[in-house]
Amino acid sequence: MTQTQTRTRTFSWDDPQLNAAALGQLSGLELMQAMISGEIPPPPIMRLLDMERMEAEEGRVVVEMRAQEFHYNPLGGVHGGVIATLLDTAAACAVHTTLPARTGYTSLDLTTKFLRPASVASGLLRCEGTVISRGRRTALAQAQLTDEAGRLLAHATSSCLIFEV
């Protein structure tokens, strides 16, 4: 058995109720833009995974994250759950940018296709989500994850349920 070198990581987050309170006052796009500008803190999941950057416009969101060792599975690559979280975040947040104030959403499903592995060597991962169709009660979105060289690593489609809060 080989000797291991333990690494540690510490992170902090803000009270997620701050974002929930803004949900009733801001449109989805306004909420995303307030997070990007730092007026509202990002949700804890963004800090947990160390997502670096986000951009948003109506119907489109980009989330970026550098692949790091703490994202790894036992095989030495970024865990599929981390990749699925990026895809879900980009697709669902793209839907959120189309919603008025006092309107929420939840993911109904996420169909994910993993095309190639991601690792530290992949560098900055960029995940772009776009809305394909939005109705009164449901929306369909997609997301694509690429590595720093622009290679497609994964693709997903997501259905979201839309509701009043």
C-alpha positions in Angstrom: 0.0 0.0 0.0 1.3 3.5 -0.9 1.6 6.3 1.6 -0.9 9.1 1.0 -0.4 12.8 1.4 -3.5 14.3 2.9 -4.8 17.6 1.6 -7.3 19.9 3.3 -9.8 22.4 2.1 -11.9 25.0 4.0 -14.7 27.1 2.6 -17.4 29.3 3.9 -20.8 30.4 2.7 -23.5 33.0 3.3 -27.0 32.4 4.7 -29.0 30.9 1.7 -32.2 32.6 3.0 -30.8 35.9 1.6 -31.3 34.6 -1.9 -34.7 33.1 -1.1 -35.9 36.5 0.2 -34.8 38.2 -3.1 -36.8 35.6 -5.1 -40.0 37.4 -4.4 -38.7 40.8 -5.3 -36.5 40.3 -8.3 -36.9 38.6 -11.7 -34.7 35.6 -12.3 -32.4 37.6 -14.5 -32.2 40.4 -11.9 -31.4 37.8 -9.2 -28.6 36.2 -11.4 -27.1 39.6 -12.2 -27.2 40.6 -8.5 -25.2 37.4 -7.6 -22.7 38.1 -10.4 -22.2 41.7 -9.2 -21.8 40.6 -5.6 -25.0 42.4 -4.3 -26.4 39.0 -3.3 -24.1 36.1 -2.2 -23.9 33.0 -4.4 -25.7 29.9 -3.2 -23.6 27.5 -1.0 -23.2 25.0 -3.8 -21.1 27.4 -5.8 -18.7 27.9 -3.0 -18.7 24.1 -2.2 -17.6 23.3 -5.7 -15.5 26.5 -6.1 -17.3 27.7 -9.1 -15.3 30.8 -10.3 -17.5 32.8 -12.6 -21.0 33.2 -13.9 -22.5 35.2 -16.7 -26.2 35.6 -17.4 -28.6 37.0 -20.0 -32.2 36.1 -20.7 -32.3 32.4 -21.6 -28.6 31.8 -21.3 -26.2 31.2 -18.4 -22.5 30.3 -18.3 -20.8 28.9 -15.2 -17.1 28.3 -15.0 -15.1 26.1 -12.6 -11.5 25.0 -12.6 -11.2 21.1 -12.4 -9.5 20.4 -9.1 -8.4 17.3 -7.1 -11.2 17.6 -4.6 -13.7 17.0 -7.5 -12.1 13.6 -8.2 -13.7 10.2 -8.1 -11.6 7.1 -7.1 -10.5 6.7 -10.8 -8.7 10.0 -10.8 -11.1 12.1 -12.8 -13.8 14.7 -12.0 -16.7 12.9 -10.5 -19.8 12.5 -12.7 -21.9 14.1 -10.0 -19.8 17.2 -10.1 -20.2 17.4 -13.9 -24.0 16.8 -13.6 -24.2 19.6 -11.0 -22.5 22.0 -13.4 -24.9 21.0 -16.2 -27.9 21.2 -13.9 -26.8 24.6 -12.7 -26.3 26.1 -16.1 -29.5 24.7 -17.6 -31.8 25.5 -14.7 -30.3 28.9 -14.1 -30.9 29.7 -17.8 -34.6 28.9 -17.2 -34.5 31.1 -14.1 -33.4 34.1 -16.2 -36.7 33.9 -18.1 -38.9 34.1 -15.0 -40.6 37.1 -13.5 -40.4 38.0 -9.8 -42.4 35.7 -7.4 -41.9 32.8 -9.8 -39.7 29.7 -9.0 -38.7 26.5 -10.7 -37.4 23.1 -9.9 -35.6 20.6 -12.1 -37.9 17.7 -13.1 -35.1 15.7 -14.8 -31.6 15.9 -16.1 -30.5 13.6 -18.9 -26.7 13.6 -19.1 -24.3 12.3 -21.6 -20.7 12.1 -20.5 -18.5 12.2 -23.7 -14.9 12.4 -22.3 -13.3 12.5 -18.9 -12.3 15.7 -17.1 -9.3 16.1 -14.8 -7.0 18.8 -13.5 -5.4 18.8 -16.9 -8.7 19.9 -18.4 -8.2 23.3 -16.8 -11.1 25.7 -16.7 -14.4 24.0 -17.3 -17.0 26.1 -19.0 -20.7 25.1 -18.9 -23.2 27.0 -21.0 -26.9 26.5 -20.5 -29.6 27.7 -22.9 -33.4 27.6 -22.9 -34.9 25.6 -25.7 -38.5 26.1 -24.9 -40.5 27.8 -22.1 -44.2 27.5 -21.5 -46.4 28.6 -18.5 -45.7 25.5 -16.4 -42.6 23.8 -17.9 -39.4 24.7 -19.6 -36.8 22.7 -21.5 -33.1 23.7 -21.4 -29.8 22.2 -22.5 -26.2 22.6 -21.2 -22.8 21.9 -22.7 -19.6 21.4 -20.7 -16.3 22.1 -22.4 -12.7 22.0 -21.2 -10.2 24.8 -21.6 -9.2 23.6 -25.1 -12.9 23.9 -26.2 -13.5 20.1 -26.3 -17.0 19.0 -25.5 -16.9 16.9 -22.3 -20.6 16.4 -21.5 -24.1 17.5 -22.6 -27.5 17.5 -20.8 -31.1 18.4 -21.3 -33.3 19.4 -18.4 -37.0 19.8 -17.9 -38.0 22.4 -15.2 -41.4 22.9 -13.5 -42.3 26.5 -13.1 -44.5 27.7 -10.2 -45.5 30.8 -8.3 -43.9 31.4 -4.9 
